[in-house]
């Protein structure tokens, strides 16, 4: 019997329904037709954290860095029941083969193999690799199950990525938190993304607006000197040309008509869909991914976590039928059918599909009308249908006429644009600006002459770069090659980008959660915390080049060009160099500045208050001094001297004691008699059983008697 393990229960149910496993067992698995179908619940195990290898790592000590463990896994909290069920089924004598049916990709590969290896299973495995959950796709997938070993390199790249992120995050987060005296979250990709946003915000803040002036004839034509110069930095310069040309004869130097075409948009990848959903619907990248996952599980759209905008050549045959199914959703699909589908290399390109093809409607799209959908699901589904039809339709064709005018030796230019064939733009008619503007009323022939009655001086000013939105940030992460000077690296990341389509949404949410970035409407703005951390991190930690180079190495693992051990060793070497360099520097503290309660009676340092888990301690800033002997001043709020007498050491009492050396305290309670009394309290050292000097207290009474305490 074959055990099929899906990533989620909903996917397990879909698979079971197709392969005939329709009997529900007591443990929730589905059986029948020689199959047992069950599911994980996303990730069930994780890499151990430093303190799980050795309790000494519970304290963040610079001397312990770098932490380079022999990586081990442990179960995620709350996953025990699912793991026990999977173990019972995997070790069952009735199971002789396992079908890995987690999502097709690096992450799905890791989800299954982490559990398979963690539970010590050795039974043979076949791989179900499909891009949609339709009945046809599932049947075809089971008819052509792949050998488990075919995906060894994809898994190796996935686990190596997790190890790299662990090494980078655990070591550098501890390193910079210790040096900067404030909790810092440092990640391989997230820090590079924060750096992009901080850099953009700094450019905007430093930007100085400058005015400029343009000249326009009354027919809309604009003055120009050449391709580089079409405005004046000073109004007076524009006024000179205006005075020279106004009420003078204008000659039409040339009329140049051209027939032009504008190509169709590409099909959606996850990132391009997330970007457009942010622009049009205001959805965050995370919301779009969640919506897409729901539509995928409802079998209406293909696999969402794809970086491709193309289909493979074996899919060309299905496109006509798929468009026919969409005629019920979009009446403009009729015209595409009548004109014929435009299927070319802009749609079909095997070389641009790695794991998954572009996002398109499935053959189950006809069931959408009878499927319960949220408002977001309806909106995103409509976007995908519209893009699918637009990509298969004709190009947009238009006529463009360029007019060149001359007045008193000065040149002016105007262009008109007239649609000839809307093509794919019919699907975006509501989004398009009307091309038939006032400029389209121009109708001149070469050598026509007329008098210029009016020339306007139009004042504008230079604009700073735009703030990042999730849409523009996603595009920047996808097109990170434009920020990289290294040609070889930039050519690689032109295909891959920064992060992966599946992780970009989580990266954005992460940097918002840790307080480096904040949302304001659609904009993403860096916070003071984000700017501070970026200003103090060295380039090798925050650069896009470094993390892009690591992505290149991960791709090399997938292709079998480099070993995982070599990649990890390279990262360890980089981390070691960073730690060595940072430990030799002086660092600025990011810890919030606090006012001391008072001056230490022992060394003159500041006394500060620290509270955690309901416990409060007052300590000297030199208590852990690296210069000479540390100061002994450390007192707890619930010090025995005070609690044994029915009191707590309050901040105000300690403040007075530090300032005056002595204070009178009323209402002490005797442990023996229960009676209350007053006393004058001062500091007094005491010696513990190990011979160490500790800070303590003494009491004086009105009769002159003195009593020491701890």
N, C-alpha and C positions, 0 to 999 in steps of 0.2 A: 504494500500500500504506500502511496505517495503522500507526504505531509507538505502541504502548501502553506507557506508563511508570508502573509501580506504585511504591509506597513501599518494599516489601520483597519479596525473592524468593518467599516463601511466598504472598503475595497475588498476585504475577505468575503463579504456577503455577495458582492457583484460577481466575483470570480466563481464562488460556489454555485451560484444560480446558473452560470453558463456551463460548467463542467459536470453538473449533475450531483453535487454534494448537498442534498436538501434535507438531510436528517440532522436535527440539532441534538448534540450530546449534552450531558449534565455540566461539562466544563465550558460550554459555550461554543465549542468547535462544531463545524458542519461536516457531515460524512456522507459518502455515497459514491458509487461508480468507481471505486478503487482509490478514492481521495479522502484525506482529512484536511480541512481548510481552517486555519486559525490566523491570528494576527498579533503582531507586536503592538506597541502604542507609541510609535516614534522611537526615540532613543531610550533604551532601558539600562544601559551601562555607560560609564564615563571614565575618563582618565582620572586617576587618584590625584588629590591635591597634595602639596608638599608635606603638610603635617600628618597625612595618612601614611607616608613612607617613614617618617621619623618625627616624634613629638618635639624635637628641638626646633623644628621649623614653625612651631606655633608662635614663636617670637621672630620678628623680622630683623635679623641681624645681618649687617653688611658682610661680616666675615663668613657667612654661610653661602654667599653667592659666588659663582653660579650654582643653581640647583639643577643637576643633570641626572635624573633618576633612570633606573631600568624600568621603563614604563609598564604600569599595571592598571587594570581596570577594576572598578567596583560598581555595584548596582546603584542606580539612581534612587533617591528616596521615593518610596511609594511604588516601586516597580517589582517588589518581591513576589507578589501573587502572580503577575504575568510571567515572570521568569520561571517560577515553579511550574506553571502550566506548560510553558514551552519545553522545559526540561523533561517533564513526564512524557510529553508527546515525542520529543526527539529520541528519547531512550527507550520508547515503547518497542517491544518485540514485533509488533504488527507493522511498524514503519521501516521500510527498507531503502527509501530514497526521499530526499527533501527537494522541494521546488522553492527557490528563492523568488518571491514575488513582491519584494519591496520596490519602491519607486525606482525607475531606471535612471541612474546617475550616481555620482560620487557619494552623495549623502545616503541614498538608499542602500548602496553597497556597504557602507560602513554600518548602518543600522543593523543589517542582517549579520554581517560577519563578526561584528563585535560580540553579539549574543552567541552565535555559533561557536566562536572560539572561547568565550568566557565560560560557557557551559561544558566545554570539552567534548563537543560532538565531533564524530569522525565519519558519519554516514555520507554517502555520495550525494552531491548536490547538482541540480540543473538550474539554469537561470531563465526566468521569464522576463523578457525585455520588451515592453510595449509603451507606446506614447499616448494611448487613450484607453478608456475603460468600456468601450462599446463591446457588444457581444461579438461582432466580427473581429475586432482587434484581439480580444481574449482568446477566441477560438484559433485564430491564426498564430497567436503567440504560443499556445500550448502545442500546436501542431509542429512548431519549429523551435522547441526549447534549445537554449544554447549551453555549451559546456561551461561549467563553473570557472574553469581556468582562463576562459576568454576575458574575464573581467578582473584578473589578478592585478594588472597594472593600474586600473581605475581605483581599485581598493587601496593599493599601495600609495597612490597619490592622495587619496582621501585621508588615510590615517597619518601620512606624513604631514599633511596640512594641519591636522589637529595637533600633532606633536610640536610642529613649528610654532603654532599659535600659543600652545601651553608654555613652551620654553621662553618665547618672547614676552608673553604677558606676565607670567609668574615672576620671572627674573627682573624685568625692567620696571614692572609696577612696584616691586619691593625696593629696587635700587633707587628710583626717583622719589618714592614716598619717604624713604629714610633720609635722603639728602635734602629734600625740599621741605621736610617736616609738615607735609600735608598729604592726605590720601590722593594718590594719582593713579588713574587707570591708563595704562599704556598698552596698546595693541598694534600688531603688525599692520593691519589695514586701517583700523579706526583712527589711529593717530595721524596717518597720512591724510585721511579725509578731513579731520579737524583742522589740520594745517592748511588745506585748500580753502576752507571757509574763513579761517582767521586771516590768511593772506589777502583774500578778496575784501574782507571787511576793513582791513588796514589800508588797502588801496583806496577804498571809498572815503575813509576818514581823512586821508591825506590829500585827496583830490581837490584841486582848486579850479573852480569853474571859470571859464574865460568866454567873454562875449564874442560873437562873430556876426557878420552882416551879409545878407544876400540881396541881389537885385532881381526883380521879376518884372517882365513886361506885362501889359494888361491882358495878353493872351495866355499867360502862365509860363512862358519861356523864361529860363533862368540864365543869368550871366555866368560865363566860365572863361578861364584863361587857357587851361589845359586839363588833362585828366586828374591832376593833383590839386589844382587851384580853382575853386568855384565860389569863394567867399572872401570877405575882407576882415582883418582883425579890428579895424577902426571904422566907425560910422562915417567919419569925414571922407575916407577913401571911397566909400560907396556913394556918398553924396556928390563927389566930383564926377564920377561916371554917370550918375543919374542926370546931373545938370548938362553934361556933354551930349546925352542921347535923347532926352525927353523932347517931344515935339519935333523930332527929326525923322527923316525917311529911313525905313527899315526894308532891307532886301532879303528875300528868301534865297539863301545860298544853295541849299540842297534839300531834297526830299528823298529819304532812303526807306522804302518799304521792305519789310522782311517777313517771311512766314516762319514762325517759331513753334516749337513743341516743348511741353513740360512733362517729364516722365511720371509714371504712376508711383505712388508710395509703395514701399516694401511691405510685406506681411509683417505682423507683429512678432518681435521677440518679447520676453518678459520685461526687459528694461524699457524698450520703446513703448510698450503698453502702459507700464507704470508711469512713465514720463507724461504721456498724453492724458492718462486718467487724472493725474495731478493737475495738469493745465485746465482740462475741460470740466472735471467733476470735483476737483478739490480733494481727491482721495490721497492719503499718504501711500507710500510704496508698500508698507505693511498691509494696509487695508486692501489694496489692489491684489496683492499676492493671496491674501485670505479669501477674497472674492473669487479669484481665479481657481484656487484649490477647490472651492465649493462647486463651481461650474464643471470642473474636471470630474469630481466625484459624482456629479449628477449626469455625467456622460454627454454633456453638451459641447464641451470644448476639449481640445487635446492638451497634453501635458504642459503645465505652465512654466516650469523651471527650465527654460531653454534660452540659449544665447544666439539662436539662429533666426534669420529673417527669411529663410528659404525652405523649399520642399525638395525631396529626393525624386529622381526621375521615375521611380516606380509608382509615384503618386499622381503623375500626370493624368492617368486614365480615370481617376475618380473625380476629377474636378468638375466635369460637366454635370454629373449626377448631383454633386454637392451644391452647385449653383441652382439647379432645378429645385432642390429642396428649400432653398432660401427665397424662392419667388413668393412664398406665402408671407414672408417677413418684410420684404422690400420690393415695392412694385417696379423699381428701376432695374431689378434683376432681369426683367423681361427683355429689356433692350440689350443687355449683355448677351443673353441667349440668342437673340435675333442677329446681333452683329458678329457673334463668334467670340470665344474666349481668347484673350491675349496671353498665351502660355509661352514664355520665353525664358532666357537665362535670368531674368529679374524675378522669376517665380521658382524655376527649377535649377538647382545648383548643388550637386552632390558634394563638391569640395568645401562648401560653406555650411555643411551640416555635420556636427561631430556626434553628439549623443542623441539629440532631439531636434526635430524640424520645427518650423515656425508654428505659432498658435493659430489654429483654424477651427471652424465648427466641425463637429463629428457628424456621422450619418444619422445620429439620434437627434439632430437639431429639430427635426419635425415634431418631436415630443415637447419642445420648449413651451408651447402654448398651454400644455396640460401639466406643466411642472411648476410647483410653488417656488417663486423666486423673490428675493428681497429687492429693494429699490436699487441697491448697488449692483446686484447680480444682473438685473435687467439692463442697467445702463452699460455695464462692461460688456455684456453679451452683445448688445447693439453695436458697440464700438468695434468688436471683433468681426461681426457680420459685415458691417459697413466697410471696414478695411479689406476684408477678404474679397468682396465684390469690386471695390475700387482698384485693387491690385491686379485684377483679371480683366479690367476694362481697357478702353483705348486711351491713348495719350491725350492730353489737353493741347489743342491747337489754337493759335491766335495770330493775328496780324499786328505787327508793331511798325509804326512809322516814326522815324526820327527826322525832325525838322531843325535845320541850322539857319539862324538869322544873323545879319550883320547890320549894325547901326554905328555910323561914324567910326568904323574900324574896330568896334567892340562886338564880341560874339555872344549869342544867346542860343539856348538849346531847349527843345521840348520833345517829349515822346508821347505817342498815343498807343493804346492797346485795345484791340477789338477781338472778342472771341469768335473763332470760326467753328470749332467743335469742342464742346465741353468735355467729352470723354469722362475720365475718372472724377472730374470736379463736380459732375452732377450729384455725386454722393455727399459732397461737402458744400452744397450751394448756400446753406445757411451760415457757414463759417467764412465764406469768401467775401471780400469787399467787391463792390460793384466796379468792374473795370470801365464801364461807360461813364467816366467822370467828365468834368467840363473840358478837360484837355482833348477828349475825343471829338469835340466840335471843330477842331482845327481842320481846315481844308485849303491848303495852299499848293501852288505849283511852283516849280523852280523858276527863279527870277521875278516872281511876284513882288510888288512893292506896296508899302502902306506907311502911314504916318503913325509913329508911336505917340499915343495921346497921354499915357501915364506910365510911370515906372515906380514901383514900390520898393522901399528899403525895408527888408524883413529882418528883425533882430532875433537871434537865437543865442544859445550858450552851449558850450561843450558839456557833455553829460558824463558822470562817473560810471564805472562798471556797474552792472546790475547786481543786486543781492542774489545770493543763491536761493532758489526754491528747490523743492524735492525734485521737480522735473529737471531743472538745469543741473542740479548736482548729480542726478542719475546719469545724465548725458555726459557730464564731465568725467564721471567714474568709468563710463563705457569707452569714452574717447580720450583716455588718459595719455595716449601716445603724443597728443599735441603739446603736452607739457614736458616731454622727455627729449633731451638733446641726443642721447645715444641712439644712433640710427637703427642698429640691430635690435635693441630692446624696444624702441618705439614701434618698429615694424611688427614685433611679436605682440605687444599689448594692443596694437590696433585691432587684433582679432579677439583678445581676451578681456582687456580693460582691468580696472582695479576692483578686486573682489570678484565674486561670481554673481550671476543674475539671482541665484537662490539666496545669497547672503547679504546683498546690498540693502534690502529693507531692514534687516536686523541690525546692520551696522549703524544706520541712521538712527534707529530707535535707541541703540546702546549709547551713542554719544549724547543724545538728548537726556537719557536717564541719568548719566553720570554728571550732568550739569555743564558740559563743555559747549553745548549748543542749545538754543531754544527756538521754538516755533512762534512766529508772530504772523498770523494769517497764513499765507502761503510761503512766506519767507523763512529761511533758516539763518539765524544770527548767532555769532559766537558770543559767549558770555565772558565776563572778566576772568573767570576761572579758566576758560578755554584759552583765552589770549595769554594768560600768565604761563600756563604749562607749555604752550607752544614756544613762547619767547625764551624759555629756559632749556628746551630739549635740543640736542645737537642735530645737525642735518641728517646724519645717518639713521636716526631713530624716526624722524618724521617725514622723510622724503618719499615721494611716490616711486622714485627709481628703485629704491631698495625693495619695496614690497612687490613691485612689478617684476623685478628680477627673480624674486622667489616664486612668483606665479609661473614664470618661464621655466624654472626648475621643476615645478610640479607637472607642467605639461610634458617636460622631458621624461619624467617618470611614467606618465601615461603611455608615451610612445616607446618606452623601453630604451631611451637614449642615455639615461643616467639612473643610478641606483638610489633608493631611498636613504640608505646609510650615508651616502656621499652628501646628499642634500642636508640631512640633519647635522652632520659633522661640520658643514660649512656654516650653518646657522649658529651652532655652538661656538665656533671660532669667532664669529662676529659679536656675539653676546659677550664673550670673555674680553674682547678688545674694548667694548663699550664700558664694561664694568671697571676695567683697569684704568681707562681714561677718566671716568667720572670720579673714581676714588682719589684721584690725584688733584682734583679741582677744589676750589672754594665755591660753595653754593649759597645762593640767596634763599632764605626761608620763605615759603608760601604760607606758613602757619599764620592764622589771624593774630594780629597784635593784641595783647591783653594787658590790662593794668594789673600790676602785682598788688596783693593785699597789703604787703608791707615789706620791710627790709629784714633779712635774715640776721638773727642775733649772733650767729656763729661766723658767717663769712661775708655778710653784707650784700649777698645776692637777693634777687627778688623772690618772694614767697607767692606761689600760685595755688589755685584750687583746681582739683580734677575730680570729676564724678563719673562713675560707670557702674551699671547694674545695681543702683541704689547705694553704692559705697562712695564716700567722699574722703579724699586725702588732701592735706595741705603739704606742699613740698617746696624745697629750695631749687631754684633753677640750676644750681650747681651740684644737684644730688647725683648726677651721672656724668660729672665733668670729666673730659678727657685730659684736662690739664691738672696734674697733681692728684691729691686725694679728694674723692668726692665728699661733699658736705653731708653731715649726718642728719640735717633737719628734715624730718618727715613725721607728721602727726595725722592720725585718723580722726574723723569727726566723732566716732564712737570709741575714742581712747578710754581705756579702763579707768584711769584717774577720774574721768568725768562721769562715765556711765555707772560706776560703783556708788556714786553720790547722787544718782537720779538726774544727771544732766547730760547734755551733748555739747561738744565744743562748737559753738556757732561761729560763722564767719565774722560777724561783728565783734564778738568777744576776742577772737584771735587778733583781729585788726587793732583793737585797743591795746592788747597785751604786747604786740610787736612795737607799737608806737610808744607806749609808756613804760614797759618793763614790768609793771604790776597793775592788776585790776582787782577791784573788790567785787566778789560774786555773792549774791544773796540766794538763799533757799537751797543750799546743799542739804542732803538728807543722810542721816546716820544709818549705816547698815545694821548696827546693833540695836539702837533704841528707836529708830524711825523718826527721831526729832530732826527738825531743820535748824540750820545755823548758817552764819555768814563767815566768809574768810577772804583774805587777800591772797591772790594766786600770782606766782611768778614762775619763770622757767628754771629747771634744775636738772642736770644730767643724771643718768643712772646707767649702771652696767649690767648687761644681760649675762646669762649663764655661760656664754661663749667668750666673755671678756670684752665684748664690743660696747662702745659708748653709744647711748641712745639719748634722744631729747626727752625730757620729762618735766614734771611740775613740782612745785612746793607750795604749802599753805602756811600762812601766818594768821594768828588770831589776835584779838585785841589785847589779850594778856601777855603777848610777846612770845607765846609758844610757837614753834615751827615744826612742820611735818612734811617730809618728802613723800612723793608718790610716783607711780610710773605713768 
